[in-house]
Amino acid sequence: MIPAEIPEPLRSAALDPPEAGELEAAWTPDDALAVLDALEGTFVAVVRGQAYQRAPLGAKMRESGDALIPIDGSWELPPMQGETESSRARRSRAEAAVFVRAQRYLGVDFVSLEFSYQDEAA
């Protein structure tokens, strides 16, 4: 389940990427940036991102997540020792925003974000 701190319109716009983790969802790059903005001031961190393209029309798909095809373009949050929960969350969202903006510039269809809380990563 994606974090409850994400507003309902953005939660409803989320897609399940193939082999998604429990705290992972995909959005258009513009919606992904809106998600990151909505998480400002929270302890929710973004630990990973992946770029996807939409499957071609007529492609055979086994599951709904198959509508997204992973492409080159991924990012992971590097750990920093001694970081507080709030600074980790803030740093992660800033780095994720750089990744998402780059993917938007490249014209990708969707970007997945994987979320975490500090106590889960400890």
N, C-alpha and C positions, 0 to 999 in steps of 0.2 A: 504494500500500500504506500502510495506517495504521501509526503508530509501533509498533514492537515492545514499547515500554515499557507499552503497554496490556495488561492481563491477558487471557488467553484467553477467559474467559466474556464479557467485554465486547466483545472482538474478534468473537466469534461472534454477538453480538446486533446488531452493526452492519449497517445497510442502506446500499445505494448510492443516494444521491439522484440525481435526473435531472441529467445533465450534470455529474456530480461530477468534481472534480479528482483527481489521483492520490493526494493526501494528505488526502482528505475522506471523511467517513462520517457517517451520521445515527443517532441513538439517541432513545429516549424522553427527555424532560427529566430524569427521575430517573437513568437510565443515563448521560446526558451529564454530569451532576454527578459521578457515580462515576468516569467517565473522567478528568475534571479532577482529582479527588482522587488518582487513581492516578498521575497525571503529576507530582505534587508532588515537588520535589527533582530533576527532570530539566531538560534544556535544551530540551525540546519546547515550542514556543510555539503558541498558537492565534491565527490571523490573521483569521479570518472565521467568522461563524455565520449560519445561515438557518433560519427556522421553516417547518415543513411540516404539512399536514394529510393524513390518509389519504384516498386516492381513494374515492369512494362505491362500495359493492358493485355489481357488475354493470357498472362502467365498462370500456370497451374500453381495453386497455393494449398498447402496442407492446413495451415492455421492462419488466423488473422494477422499475427505478427510477421508472417511470411510476406506481407505486402511491402515490407521494408527490407532493403538489401544493404548490409554493412559495406561501406567503402573505406578506402584509405582516409584516415582522418580520425585520430583519437587523442585523448588527453587523460592523464592521471595526476592527481594531486600528490606532489612529493611531500613526505612527512618532514616536520620541523620539530626538533626536540625542545621541550619546555614551553610549547605554545599553549595558550589558554584556549578553552572551548570557543569563546567569542572571537578571538583573533584568528583561529583556524577557520571558523565559519566565514568570517569576513574575507580572509585571504583566498579561500576556496572559491567563493562566488566571484571575486575579482578576476581570478585566473580563468575560471570557467567562462566568464563573459568575453575575455580575449579570445578563447577558443571558439565560442559560438559566433562572434563577429567575423572571425576569419572564415568559418564555414559558410556564413551568409554571403560573404564576399565571393567565395568560390562557387556559390550557387547550389549548395546541397539542399535537398528537399526537407530533411528532418535531422534533428540532433537529439540524442538521448542524454539524459543526465541521471547519474546515480547518486543518491543522497545518503548521508550518514549523520549520526550524532556522535560527539566526542566519546561518550561512554561506550559506544559500540566498537570504536576503533582502538580503544585502550587495551 
